Amino acid sequence: MTVSVVQFGGSNCDRDAVRALQDVGVDAERTWHEDGLPDDP
């Protein structure tokens, strides 16, 4: 399972959130809000 941290224009800490999740072993990625969430395989 991959966690998506949704990124909006002007948002901050999204990179920090992804990094913190990855540091504890979670597969995480940033997703731009207009792109929608990736499909569940």
C-alpha positions in Angstrom: 0.0 0.0 0.0 1.2 3.5 -0.8 0.2 6.6 1.2 -0.5 9.7 -0.9 0.2 13.1 0.7 -2.0 15.5 -1.3 -0.2 18.7 -2.2 -2.0 22.0 -2.9 -0.6 25.3 -4.1 0.8 27.2 -1.1 0.9 24.1 1.1 3.9 23.4 3.2 5.2 20.5 5.2 4.1 18.0 2.5 7.7 17.0 1.8 8.3 16.7 5.5 5.3 14.5 5.9 6.4 12.2 3.1 9.9 12.0 4.5 8.6 11.2 8.0 6.5 8.4 6.6 9.3 7.0 4.6 11.7 7.2 7.6 9.4 4.8 9.4 9.1 2.4 6.5 5.9 3.6 4.8 5.7 3.7 1.0 4.7 7.4 0.6 4.5 9.8 -2.3 3.3 13.4 -3.0 0.2 13.8 -5.2 -0.8 17.1 -6.8 -4.4 17.8 -6.0 -5.5 18.2 -9.6 -4.0 14.9 -10.6 -6.3 12.8 -8.5 -5.3 9.7 -6.5 -3.5 6.8 -8.2 -5.7 3.8 -9.0 -5.5 0.9 -6.5 -3.8 -2.0 -8.3 
